[in-house]
Amino acid sequence: MPIAIILILVAAVAIFFLVTYNSLTKDKNRIELAEVELRKYEEAGDPKDIDNAKKYYNAVLRDYNNKVESFPTSLVANMFNFPKMHTEEFDEGL
């Protein structure tokens, strides 16, 4: 019976690491996409779209950083080298 419990615990930890790693990877991809969108809107020059893209970019970064800093996700982030990313401070009143 103890072997079954150990196997269940090991499986649970493995699933946690897999799900957390996947979540952090998706968030990093969202950050990259948000940055591409922001640059696209900056080239187009529409102030309203630029402002919205900046807000979205900073929100995605904030969500990612919260995960990287929060326990137990921080364990996986440190293990697989997901660093905290710095938000860019943009002027709000475009």
N, CA, C and O atoms as a GROMACS GRO file, in nm:
protein
  376
    1MET      N    1   0.080  -0.121   0.000
    1MET     CA    2   0.000   0.000   0.000
    1MET      C    3   0.085   0.128   0.000
    1MET      O    4   0.051   0.221  -0.073
    2PRO      N    5   0.194   0.136   0.078
    2PRO     CA    6   0.274   0.258   0.077
    2PRO      C    7   0.335   0.288  -0.060
    2PRO      O    8   0.353   0.404  -0.094
    3ILE      N    9   0.366   0.184  -0.138
    3ILE     CA   10   0.422   0.207  -0.271
    3ILE      C   11   0.319   0.276  -0.360
    3ILE      O   12   0.355   0.364  -0.438
    4ALA      N   13   0.194   0.239  -0.349
    4ALA     CA   14   0.088   0.301  -0.428
    4ALA      C   15   0.075   0.448  -0.391
    4ALA      O   16   0.055   0.532  -0.479
    5ILE      N   17   0.085   0.480  -0.264
    5ILE     CA   18   0.075   0.619  -0.221
    5ILE      C   19   0.192   0.700  -0.274
    5ILE      O   20   0.176   0.813  -0.319
    6ILE      N   21   0.310   0.642  -0.268
    6ILE     CA   22   0.429   0.710  -0.319
    6ILE      C   23   0.416   0.735  -0.469
    6ILE      O   24   0.450   0.842  -0.518
    7LEU      N   25   0.368   0.636  -0.542
    7LEU     CA   26   0.349   0.652  -0.687
    7LEU      C   27   0.247   0.761  -0.718
    7LEU      O   28   0.265   0.838  -0.812
    8ILE      N   29   0.142   0.766  -0.641
    8ILE     CA   30   0.040   0.869  -0.661
    8ILE      C   31   0.099   1.007  -0.634
    8ILE      O   32   0.074   1.101  -0.710
    9LEU      N   33   0.177   1.020  -0.528
    9LEU     CA   34   0.240   1.149  -0.496
    9LEU      C   35   0.339   1.191  -0.604
    9LEU      O   36   0.344   1.307  -0.644
   10VAL      N   37   0.419   1.096  -0.651
   10VAL     CA   38   0.515   1.127  -0.758
   10VAL      C   39   0.442   1.169  -0.885
   10VAL      O   40   0.483   1.264  -0.952
   11ALA      N   41   0.335   1.100  -0.917
   11ALA     CA   42   0.256   1.136  -1.036
   11ALA      C   43   0.194   1.275  -1.020
   11ALA      O   44   0.192   1.353  -1.115
   12ALA      N   45   0.145   1.306  -0.901
   12ALA     CA   46   0.085   1.437  -0.877
   12ALA      C   47   0.189   1.548  -0.892
   12ALA      O   48   0.161   1.652  -0.952
   13VAL      N   49   0.308   1.527  -0.838
   13VAL     CA   50   0.414   1.627  -0.851
   13VAL      C   51   0.456   1.642  -0.997
   13VAL      O   52   0.478   1.754  -1.044
   14ALA      N   53   0.467   1.532  -1.068
   14ALA     CA   54   0.504   1.539  -1.210
   14ALA      C   55   0.399   1.615  -1.291
   14ALA      O   56   0.433   1.695  -1.377
   15ILE      N   57   0.273   1.589  -1.262
   15ILE     CA   58   0.165   1.660  -1.333
   15ILE      C   59   0.170   1.808  -1.299
   15ILE      O   60   0.153   1.893  -1.388
   16PHE      N   61   0.194   1.841  -1.172
   16PHE     CA   62   0.205   1.982  -1.133
   16PHE      C   63   0.316   2.050  -1.211
   16PHE      O   64   0.296   2.159  -1.265
   17PHE      N   65   0.434   1.989  -1.217
   17PHE     CA   66   0.546   2.048  -1.289
   17PHE      C   67   0.514   2.064  -1.437
   17PHE      O   68   0.546   2.167  -1.497
   18LEU      N   69   0.451   1.966  -1.496
   18LEU     CA   70   0.416   1.972  -1.637
   18LEU      C   71   0.317   2.084  -1.665
   18LEU      O   72   0.336   2.162  -1.759
   19VAL      N   73   0.213   2.094  -1.585
   19VAL     CA   74   0.111   2.197  -1.605
   19VAL      C   75   0.170   2.336  -1.581
   19VAL      O   76   0.142   2.429  -1.657
   20THR      N   77   0.251   2.350  -1.478
   20THR     CA   78   0.310   2.480  -1.447
   20THR      C   79   0.408   2.522  -1.556
   20THR      O   80   0.407   2.638  -1.597
   21TYR      N   81   0.492   2.432  -1.601
   21TYR     CA   82   0.587   2.463  -1.708
   21TYR      C   83   0.511   2.506  -1.834
   21TYR      O   84   0.548   2.604  -1.899
   22ASN      N   85   0.406   2.434  -1.868
   22ASN     CA   86   0.325   2.467  -1.985
   22ASN      C   87   0.262   2.606  -1.970
   22ASN      O   88   0.261   2.684  -2.065
   23SER      N   89   0.212   2.636  -1.852
   23SER     CA   90   0.151   2.766  -1.828
   23SER      C   91   0.252   2.879  -1.841
   23SER      O   92   0.223   2.982  -1.902
   24LEU      N   93   0.370   2.862  -1.785
   24LEU     CA   94   0.474   2.965  -1.795
   24LEU      C   95   0.520   2.984  -1.939
   24LEU      O   96   0.545   3.096  -1.982
   25THR      N   97   0.531   2.875  -2.013
   25THR     CA   98   0.570   2.883  -2.154
   25THR      C   99   0.464   2.959  -2.234
   25THR      O  100   0.498   3.043  -2.318
   26LYS      N  101   0.338   2.930  -2.209
   26LYS     CA  102   0.230   3.001  -2.279
   26LYS      C  103   0.233   3.150  -2.246
   26LYS      O  104   0.213   3.233  -2.334
   27ASP      N  105   0.257   3.182  -2.119
   27ASP     CA  106   0.264   3.323  -2.081
   27ASP      C  107   0.380   3.395  -2.149
   27ASP      O  108   0.366   3.510  -2.190
   28LYS      N  109   0.493   3.328  -2.160
   28LYS     CA  110   0.607   3.390  -2.231
   28LYS      C  111   0.572   3.414  -2.378
   28LYS      O  112   0.610   3.517  -2.434
   29ASN      N  113   0.501   3.320  -2.439
   29ASN     CA  114   0.458   3.338  -2.578
   29ASN      C  115   0.359   3.453  -2.590
   29ASN      O  116   0.364   3.529  -2.687
   30ARG      N  117   0.270   3.468  -2.491
   30ARG     CA  118   0.174   3.580  -2.492
   30ARG      C  119   0.248   3.712  -2.483
   30ARG      O  120   0.208   3.810  -2.547
   31ILE      N  121   0.355   3.716  -2.404
   31ILE     CA  122   0.434   3.839  -2.392
   31ILE      C  123   0.497   3.874  -2.526
   31ILE      O  124   0.493   3.990  -2.568
   32GLU      N  125   0.553   3.776  -2.593
   32GLU     CA  126   0.615   3.800  -2.724
   32GLU      C  127   0.512   3.848  -2.825
   32GLU      O  128   0.539   3.940  -2.902
   33LEU      N  129   0.394   3.787  -2.826
   33LEU     CA  130   0.289   3.830  -2.919
   33LEU      C  131   0.241   3.971  -2.886
   33LEU      O  132   0.216   4.051  -2.977
   34ALA      N  133   0.227   4.001  -2.758
   34ALA     CA  134   0.184   4.135  -2.718
   34ALA      C  135   0.287   4.239  -2.760
   34ALA      O  136   0.251   4.350  -2.800
   35GLU      N  137   0.413   4.204  -2.752
   35GLU     CA  138   0.518   4.297  -2.794
   35GLU      C  139   0.515   4.319  -2.944
   35GLU      O  140   0.534   4.432  -2.991
   36VAL      N  141   0.491   4.214  -3.021
   36VAL     CA  142   0.480   4.228  -3.166
   36VAL      C  143   0.360   4.317  -3.202
   36VAL      O  144   0.371   4.403  -3.288
   37GLU      N  145   0.248   4.295  -3.134
   37GLU     CA  146   0.129   4.377  -3.160
   37GLU      C  147   0.156   4.523  -3.125
   37GLU      O  148   0.115   4.613  -3.198
   38LEU      N  149   0.223   4.545  -3.014
   38LEU     CA  150   0.254   4.682  -2.972
   38LEU      C  151   0.340   4.751  -3.077
   38LEU      O  152   0.313   4.865  -3.113
   39ARG      N  153   0.442   4.683  -3.126
   39ARG     CA  154   0.529   4.743  -3.228
   39ARG      C  155   0.451   4.770  -3.357
   39ARG      O  156   0.475   4.870  -3.425
   40LYS      N  157   0.359   4.681  -3.390
   40LYS     CA  158   0.277   4.700  -3.511
   40LYS      C  159   0.191   4.826  -3.497
   40LYS      O  160   0.182   4.905  -3.591
   41TYR      N  161   0.128   4.843  -3.380
   41TYR     CA  162   0.044   4.961  -3.359
   41TYR      C  163   0.127   5.088  -3.351
   41TYR      O  164   0.081   5.195  -3.392
   42GLU      N  165   0.248   5.079  -3.299
   42GLU     CA  166   0.335   5.197  -3.295
   42GLU      C  167   0.373   5.240  -3.436
   42GLU      O  168   0.383   5.360  -3.464
   43GLU      N  169   0.393   5.145  -3.524
   43GLU     CA  170   0.423   5.179  -3.664
   43GLU      C  171   0.302   5.239  -3.734
   43GLU      O  172   0.316   5.329  -3.816
   44ALA      N  173   0.182   5.189  -3.701
   44ALA     CA  174   0.060   5.240  -3.762
   44ALA      C  175   0.030   5.382  -3.712
   44ALA      O  176  -0.021   5.464  -3.788
   45GLY      N  177   0.060   5.409  -3.586
   45GLY     CA  178   0.049   5.545  -3.535
   45GLY      C  179  -0.083   5.585  -3.474
   45GLY      O  180  -0.101   5.702  -3.443
   46ASP      N  181  -0.178   5.493  -3.455
   46ASP     CA  182  -0.306   5.529  -3.394
   46ASP      C  183  -0.291   5.532  -3.241
   46ASP      O  184  -0.269   5.428  -3.180
   47PRO      N  185  -0.302   5.651  -3.180
   47PRO     CA  186  -0.276   5.663  -3.036
   47PRO      C  187  -0.366   5.574  -2.948
   47PRO      O  188  -0.319   5.521  -2.847
   48LYS      N  189  -0.491   5.558  -2.985
   48LYS     CA  190  -0.582   5.477  -2.904
   48LYS      C  191  -0.538   5.330  -2.907
   48LYS      O  192  -0.536   5.264  -2.803
   49ASP      N  193  -0.504   5.280  -3.025
   49ASP     CA  194  -0.458   5.141  -3.037
   49ASP      C  195  -0.325   5.120  -2.965
   49ASP      O  196  -0.303   5.017  -2.902
   50ILE      N  197  -0.237   5.218  -2.975
   50ILE     CA  198  -0.108   5.208  -2.907
   50ILE      C  199  -0.129   5.202  -2.756
   50ILE      O  200  -0.066   5.120  -2.688
   51ASP      N  201  -0.216   5.287  -2.705
   51ASP     CA  202  -0.244   5.289  -2.561
   51ASP      C  203  -0.301   5.155  -2.514
   51ASP      O  204  -0.260   5.102  -2.411
   52ASN      N  205  -0.396   5.102  -2.590
   52ASN     CA  206  -0.455   4.972  -2.554
   52ASN      C  207  -0.351   4.860  -2.561
   52ASN      O  208  -0.349   4.771  -2.476
   53ALA      N  209  -0.265   4.863  -2.662
   53ALA     CA  210  -0.161   4.761  -2.676
   53ALA      C  211  -0.062   4.768  -2.560
   53ALA      O  212  -0.016   4.665  -2.512
   54LYS      N  213  -0.028   4.889  -2.516
   54LYS     CA  214   0.063   4.906  -2.403
   54LYS      C  215   0.001   4.852  -2.274
   54LYS      O  216   0.068   4.785  -2.195
   55LYS      N  217  -0.127   4.880  -2.255
   55LYS     CA  218  -0.196   4.830  -2.136
   55LYS      C  219  -0.201   4.678  -2.136
   55LYS      O  220  -0.178   4.614  -2.033
   56TYR      N  221  -0.230   4.620  -2.252
   56TYR     CA  222  -0.235   4.474  -2.262
   56TYR      C  223  -0.098   4.413  -2.237
   56TYR      O  224  -0.085   4.314  -2.164
   57TYR      N  225   0.005   4.472  -2.298
   57TYR     CA  226   0.142   4.423  -2.282
   57TYR      C  227   0.182   4.424  -2.134
   57TYR      O  228   0.236   4.325  -2.084
   58ASN      N  229   0.156   4.534  -2.066
   58ASN     CA  230   0.191   4.543  -1.924
   58ASN      C  231   0.109   4.447  -1.840
   58ASN      O  232   0.159   4.392  -1.742
   59ALA      N  233  -0.017   4.424  -1.876
   59ALA     CA  234  -0.101   4.330  -1.801
   59ALA      C  235  -0.050   4.187  -1.816
   59ALA      O  236  -0.046   4.111  -1.719
   60VAL      N  237  -0.010   4.151  -1.937
   60VAL     CA  238   0.043   4.017  -1.961
   60VAL      C  239   0.174   3.998  -1.884
   60VAL      O  240   0.196   3.892  -1.824
   61LEU      N  241   0.259   4.099  -1.885
   61LEU     CA  242   0.384   4.092  -1.809
   61LEU      C  243   0.357   4.079  -1.659
   61LEU      O  244   0.424   4.002  -1.590
   62ARG      N  245   0.260   4.155  -1.610
   62ARG     CA  246   0.226   4.148  -1.467
   62ARG      C  247   0.178   4.010  -1.428
   62ARG      O  248   0.219   3.956  -1.325
   63ASP      N  249   0.092   3.950  -1.511
   63ASP     CA  250   0.043   3.815  -1.483
   63ASP      C  251   0.157   3.714  -1.480
   63ASP      O  252   0.164   3.630  -1.391
   64TYR      N  253   0.246   3.724  -1.577
   64TYR     CA  254   0.362   3.634  -1.583
   64TYR      C  255   0.449   3.651  -1.459
   64TYR      O  256   0.486   3.552  -1.395
   65ASN      N  257   0.480   3.775  -1.424
   65ASN     CA  258   0.566   3.800  -1.308
   65ASN      C  259   0.502   3.752  -1.179
   65ASN      O  260   0.571   3.703  -1.090
   66ASN      N  261   0.370   3.766  -1.167
   66ASN     CA  262   0.302   3.715  -1.048
   66ASN      C  263   0.319   3.564  -1.037
   66ASN      O  264   0.340   3.512  -0.927
   67LYS      N  265   0.310   3.495  -1.149
   67LYS     CA  266   0.329   3.350  -1.147
   67LYS      C  267   0.472   3.314  -1.110
   67LYS      O  268   0.496   3.223  -1.031
   68VAL      N  269   0.568   3.385  -1.168
   68VAL     CA  270   0.710   3.355  -1.144
   68VAL      C  271   0.747   3.378  -0.998
   68VAL      O  272   0.832   3.308  -0.943
   69GLU      N  273   0.682   3.475  -0.934
   69GLU     CA  274   0.716   3.509  -0.796
   69GLU      C  275   0.634   3.433  -0.692
   69GLU      O  276   0.672   3.431  -0.575
   70SER      N  277   0.525   3.370  -0.732
   70SER     CA  278   0.434   3.306  -0.637
   70SER      C  279   0.472   3.161  -0.613
   70SER      O  280   0.511   3.088  -0.704
   71PHE      N  281   0.460   3.121  -0.488
   71PHE     CA  282   0.481   2.980  -0.452
   71PHE      C  283   0.354   2.905  -0.485
   71PHE      O  284   0.246   2.958  -0.458
   72PRO      N  285   0.358   2.788  -0.539
   72PRO     CA  286   0.467   2.699  -0.572
   72PRO      C  287   0.518   2.713  -0.715
   72PRO      O  288   0.613   2.644  -0.755
   73THR      N  289   0.455   2.801  -0.792
   73THR     CA  290   0.498   2.818  -0.932
   73THR      C  291   0.643   2.866  -0.940
   73THR      O  292   0.714   2.834  -1.035
   74SER      N  293   0.685   2.941  -0.841
   74SER     CA  294   0.822   2.992  -0.841
   74SER      C  295   0.925   2.879  -0.840
   74SER      O  296   1.036   2.896  -0.891
   75LEU      N  297   0.890   2.766  -0.782
   75LEU     CA  298   0.982   2.651  -0.782
   75LEU      C  299   1.011   2.605  -0.925
   75LEU      O  300   1.126   2.581  -0.961
   76VAL      N  301   0.906   2.594  -1.003
   76VAL     CA  302   0.922   2.551  -1.143
   76VAL      C  303   0.991   2.660  -1.224
   76VAL      O  304   1.077   2.632  -1.307
   77ALA      N  305   0.954   2.786  -1.198
   77ALA     CA  306   1.016   2.897  -1.271
   77ALA      C  307   1.166   2.902  -1.248
   77ALA      O  308   1.243   2.922  -1.342
   78ASN      N  309   1.208   2.883  -1.125
   78ASN     CA  310   1.352   2.884  -1.095
   78ASN      C  311   1.422   2.763  -1.154
   78ASN      O  312   1.534   2.773  -1.204
   79MET      N  313   1.357   2.649  -1.147
   79MET     CA  314   1.418   2.526  -1.197
   79MET      C  315   1.442   2.530  -1.348
   79MET      O  316   1.543   2.481  -1.397
   80PHE      N  317   1.347   2.591  -1.421
   80PHE     CA  318   1.355   2.593  -1.567
   80PHE      C  319   1.393   2.730  -1.622
   80PHE      O  320   1.374   2.758  -1.741
   81ASN      N  321   1.447   2.816  -1.536
   81ASN     CA  322   1.501   2.945  -1.576
   81ASN      C  323   1.399   3.035  -1.646
   81ASN      O  324   1.421   3.079  -1.758
   82PHE      N  325   1.288   3.060  -1.579
   82PHE     CA  326   1.190   3.159  -1.623
   82PHE      C  327   1.213   3.284  -1.539
   82PHE      O  328   1.162   3.292  -1.427
   83PRO      N  329   1.289   3.381  -1.590
   83PRO     CA  330   1.321   3.498  -1.509
   83PRO      C  331   1.204   3.595  -1.500
   83PRO      O  332   1.116   3.597  -1.585
   84LYS      N  333   1.206   3.676  -1.395
   84LYS     CA  334   1.109   3.785  -1.385
   84LYS      C  335   1.141   3.885  -1.495
   84LYS      O  336   1.258   3.916  -1.519
   85MET      N  337   1.038   3.934  -1.562
   85MET     CA  338   1.058   4.031  -1.670
   85MET      C  339   1.012   4.167  -1.621
   85MET      O  340   0.915   4.178  -1.546
   86HIS      N  341   1.081   4.270  -1.663
   86HIS     CA  342   1.049   4.405  -1.619
   86HIS      C  343   0.946   4.467  -1.712
   86HIS      O  344   0.959   4.460  -1.835
   87THR      N  345   0.844   4.528  -1.652
   87THR     CA  346   0.743   4.596  -1.733
   87THR      C  347   0.800   4.727  -1.782
   87THR      O  348   0.880   4.792  -1.715
   88GLU      N  349   0.758   4.763  -1.899
   88GLU     CA  350   0.798   4.892  -1.954
   88GLU      C  351   0.698   4.994  -1.906
   88GLU      O  352   0.577   4.975  -1.918
   89GLU      N  353   0.748   5.102  -1.852
   89GLU     CA  354   0.660   5.208  -1.806
   89GLU      C  355   0.631   5.301  -1.924
   89GLU      O  356   0.720   5.367  -1.977
   90PHE      N  357   0.506   5.303  -1.964
   90PHE     CA  358   0.465   5.385  -2.077
   90PHE      C  359   0.387   5.505  -2.026
   90PHE      O  360   0.327   5.502  -1.919
   91ASP      N  361   0.390   5.610  -2.104
   91ASP     CA  362   0.306   5.726  -2.072
   91ASP      C  363   0.161   5.687  -2.093
   91ASP      O  364   0.125   5.634  -2.199
   92GLU      N  365   0.078   5.712  -1.993
   92GLU     CA  366  -0.063   5.675  -2.004
   92GLU      C  367  -0.143   5.775  -2.087
   92GLU      O  368  -0.242   5.738  -2.148
   93GLY      N  369  -0.102   5.898  -2.090
   93GLY     CA  370  -0.183   5.999  -2.157
   93GLY      C  371  -0.138   6.028  -2.298
   93GLY      O  372  -0.088   6.137  -2.326
   94LEU      N  373  -0.154   5.934  -2.387
   94LEU     CA  374  -0.115   5.958  -2.527
   94LEU      C  375  -0.212   6.050  -2.593
   94LEU      O  376  -0.196   6.082  -2.711
   0.00000   0.00000   0.00000
